[in-house]
Amino acid sequence: MTFLSFLISGISLGSIYAIIALGYTMVYGIAKMLNFAHGDVIMVGAYICFYATSRFELPTIVGVLLAIVVCTILGIVIERLAYKPLRAAPILAVLITAIGVSYFLQNAALLLWSSNPKVFSSVVPEGSVALFGGQLTIPYVTLVTIAACIVIVAVLVWFTGKTKKGKAMRACSEDKGAAQLMGINVNGTISLTFAIGSGLAAIAGVLLCSAYPTLVPTTGAMPGIKAFTAAVFGGIGSIPGAMVGGILLGIIEIFAKAYISTQLSDAIVFAVLIVVLVVRPAGLLGKQIREKV
């Protein structure tokens, strides 16, 4: 039962990583940009929900929706101001800009909300489901997190495969020039991708702080890095890959903490990533792409 409990905890943590990784994988798959400020958007969403529910005493659902709206707008603003001017710039310029945006968001949070840790009230009701005569208990927040991940991935797969906007995203991913010649608004499609990714970051931030209730301006930094690792692990650019990579990463981290060392768990996670990339550079579900030179 202890093993099963750790497994469920790993799937829950991995589901949060998967939701965050979806933002990375969609932006990279379409815009070919690595948005390292994505982890800090998680933090902004958590703070918005915290103040909406704790300070202004708004209903929980309103706080979550407000966090999604604010982060969606923030994602569009970041893309327009920081990344759009760099579409044709070298990848190094984009990376430096992303790091700069990340530090800007962290320091803005310090000025607005101070560095004092906030105790985040879970958006999921307290309680748990007892199984096997009470030998195994699963908190409601764990069930909601796993269910949210499954639903989000299913909706994104349907959206990118069946809707007009989703097909436009896939076309831009394949060839922006050809997509523009076919009448697709490439700028609008990229902005929509950032908006969706940032909205998902808000959901991930709320779920993360519901499970681990301490909120500080650097809350999203390490989960953001691990979620990027999950996106690469599963195959960056692949929506199912982001889910698989996130869940596997969460399971590895929880089992490493439980059976090896809490201090070495992060090192073990990144070591596994290195091994996977050595064996399969495109990730578990990524596609090998040959480039003509």
N, C-alpha and C positions, 0 to 999 in steps of 0.2 A: 504493500500500500504506500510505503514511503517513496518507492521508485515511481509509482504511478502519480503520486502527488507532485513530485519534482517534474515529471513529464508534462503534466497539465500546466504547471507554472511556467515551464519553458515555452510551451505553445502560446500561452497568454502573452508573455513578454515578447516572443517572436512575432506575434500578431501586431503588436505596437510597432516593432521595427519594420514589419512588412508594410503597414500603412504609410509610415514615413518614407520608406524606400520607393513606394509608388511615385511620390513626387520627384525624387531623383531620376528614376528610370524614365518617366514620361518626358521630363524636360530634356534629358540627354538624348533620348530616342528621337525627339522631334527637332529640338534646337541645337543639338550637339554641344550643350553647355553643361558644366558642372556647377550647380547652384549651391555652394557651400554655406550660404546664408539660410538654407532651408531649415536647419536645426534650430535657428533662433526664431523663426516664424512659429515653431512649436511653442516656444516660451511665451511669445506674445499672445497666442491663442489661449494659453493656460491663464495668463494674467487677466485677460479680458473676461474670461469666464469667472475667475475668482472674484474680481471686483463687482461684476454684475450680480452674482449670487450672494456673496458675503457682505458687501458694503451697501449695495443698493437693494438687496433682498428681492431680486427678480426671480421668477420661477426658474428652475434648473434648465428646462428646455429652451427658455428664452436666452439664458446665459450661453448655452452651447451654440445656438443659432447666431447670436451676436458675435461670438468668437469666430465662427466660420465666415460670417460676412466681413468682419474687420480683416481677417487674415487673407481672404480672397482679394479684397481691395489692395491690401499691402503687397501681395504678390504681383498684381498688375502694375502697381506703382514702381516696385523694384525693377521689374522687367523693362518698363518704359524708360526709367531714368538711368539705370546702371548697366543693363545688358543690351538693350536695343542699339545704342551707339557702337557697340563692340561686335556686331554680327560678323564683320569681315576682319576683325582684329585677330592677332595670334592668340593661341589658347592660353599662353602665359598671362596675357593682359586680362583675359576673362577670369582666370584663377585669382589673380591679385585683387581684382575688383570684387569678386565674391567674398574673399577674406575680409576686405575692407567693409563691405556691407554687413558682414557678420559682426565685426567689432562695433560698428556703428549701432546696430540693434541692441547689442549687449550693454553698451554704455548709455544709450538712450533709456533702456530699462532701469539702469542704476539711478539715473537722474529722476525718472518719473516715479519709480516704485521703491527705491532704496535697496540696499543689499541685505536687509533683514529678511531671514527666511519666513515665508508665509505657510501656514498650515492649510492645505487645500482640502476643501470638503468634497467628498466623492459625489459625482453626479449620478452614481448608481446606488440604489438603496442598499443599506447594510443587510447582511444575511448570507446564508450559504445553503447549498443543496447537499444533503447527507446521503451517501451511498454505502452499500455493503454494511448495513446496520450501524452506520455512524463511523465506520473505520476510515472513510474517505469523505472529506468535506470540500466542496468547490464553492468559493465565494461568488456572489452574483456578478461582481465586477469582472471576474475572470471569464465567466460565460458570456457576458455582454461584449467584452473585448474580442473574444474569438469569433463570435457571431458577426460583429461589426466588420472584422477583417474579411470574412467570407463574403458577406453581402457587398462590400465595397469592390472587391476584386471581380465578383460576378457582374456587377453593374458596369465597371470599367471595360471588361472584356466585351460585354454587349454593346456599350457605347462606341468603342473604337471599331467594332466590326459591323454594326448595323445602321448607325445613324450617319447623316450627311456630314456633320461636324467631325465625327470620329474618323470617317473615311478621309476627310481633308487632312486630319492629323497624320494618318498613315501615309498619305501622298507626300506631305511635307517631309516626313521622315525619310522617304525613299529619295526624293529629289526636289528641293525647294524651287529650283529654276523651272523645271517641267511643271510643277504644281501651279506656279504663278502663271505660266503660259496657258494653263487650262482654266484660268479664271478663279483660282483659289486665293483668298486673302491670306497670304502667308503671315503677315504681321499680326492680324487678328487671331489666327490659329495658334501662333506661339503665345500670345497674351492669354488665350483661353487655357492653354496648357499650364502656364504659370498659375492662373487663377484656380484651376482644379487641384493642382499640387499643393497650393497654399491652403485651400479649404480642407484638404485631407490632413495637412499638418496641424490645423486647429483641432480636428477630431482626435488625432494622435496625442496632442498635448493634453487634452482633457482626460483621455483614458490613461495616459501615463501618470499624471498627477493624481488621478483617482486611485490608482494602484500603489503609487509611491508618493505620499501626500506632501512632500516638502517642495516648495516652489521658490526658486532664486533666479536672478537674471542669467545664470549660466546653466539652467536646467536642461536646455535643449542641445547643449554643445556635444556631450558624449553620446547621447542617443542619436544625434544627427550623424556623427562619424560612424557609429555602428550600423545605422540604417544604410549609409552609403556603402559600407562594407557588405551588407546584405544584398544590396542591389548588384554589386559586382559579383558577389558569390553566386547569385542565382542567374546572372546574365543580364547586364545593364541594357535597358531598352526593351526588356520582356516583362510584361505585367505578371503573368504566372511565375516567372523567374523571381521577381521581387517578393512574391508571397512565399515561395519555397525557400529562398535564401533567408528571408527574415525569420521564418519559423525554425529553420535549422540552426540559425545563429542563436536564437533565444534558447533553444534546447541545449546547445553546446555550452552556452554561458551558465545556465542554471546547474547543469550537471558538473561543470568544472568547479563552480562555487561549492557544490554539495560534497563532491567526492575527492577533489584535488586541493584547491586553495582559493579562498575568496580574493586574495591579493594577486594571484596569477591568472585569474579567470579571463581578464581582458587580453592578456598576452596570449593565452591559449586560443581565444577566438581569432585573433589576427594571425596566429601561426597556422591555424586551419585554413584561413583564407589564402595564405601564401602557398600552402600545399596544393589547394584546389587550382589556383591560377597557374602553378607550374605544370600540373597534369592537364588542365583544361583552361587555357587562357581566356576563352570567351565566357566562362562561367558554366554553371550546370545546365541551364536551358538557353544559353546564348548561341547565336549562329556565327560560324566562322565566315568572315567577309574578306574576299580577296580584292586588293586594290591594285590597279594597273599603274605602273610607274614608268 
